[in-house]
C-alpha cells in the first residue's frame, strides 16, 4: 500500500511539473509576438498591422528592443 501511494505521488509530481513547463513555454511565445504602433500615435498598440481608426495610417512594426522592455533596476 505504501508503494502505491509513493508511486502515485511521484506520478502526480512529475505530471504537474510537465504541465507547468508547458504554460511557461506558451506564455513566452506570446511575449515574442510582433506589436504594431501608429506613427502619429506611438502609444497605441495592436498585435495586427491594421489601419489606425483615428487617423487612417497603417500601423507599423514596433521594435522589440525598446528602453521600457529592457529597463533594469
N, C-alpha and C positions, 0 to 999 in steps of 0.2 A: 504494500500500500504506500509506503514511504517513497519507494522508487517511482511509482506512478505520479505522485504529487511533485516530485523533483523534475521528472521528465516534462510534465505539463507546465510547470513554472518556467523551465528553460525554453520550452517552445513559445510560450506567451511573451517572454522577454525578447527573444530573437525576432518574433513577428512584430512586436511594437517598435523595435529599433529599425527594422526594414521599412515599415510604413512611415516612420518619422523622416527617414532619409529621402523617401520619395517626395514628401511635402517640401522639404528644403530644396530639392532639385527643381521642382516645378516653380517655386517662388523665385528662384534665381533666374530662370528663363524669362519670367515676366518682367524682371527688373532690367533685362537687356533689350527690351522691345524698343524700336525706334520711336522717338517722340517728335512731333512736328509743332512748329510755332509760326505765328503770323509775323511778318517782317515789321509791320506797323504796331502790332500788339504782342510783344515778345513774352508777356506773362500768360497769354492764352495758349494752352497746350492741347494737343489731341494725339491719339495714337494712330490716326489716319491722315493721309495727305489729301485734305479736302479744302474747299474754298471757305474762308472765314466769313460768316454771315454778316458781320457788321461792316466790313469794307470790301468784301468780294475778292480779296487777294488769296492766292494759293498758299497754303501752309507749307513751309519748307522744313527739311530735316534739321533737328537741333543737335548740336554736338553733344556727345555723352560725357565729355570731359569738362563739364562746367565747374567753376570755382565752388558752387554750392554743394555739388556732389562729392568733391574731393576735399572739402574743408575738414581739417583735423584740429582737435583741441590739444 
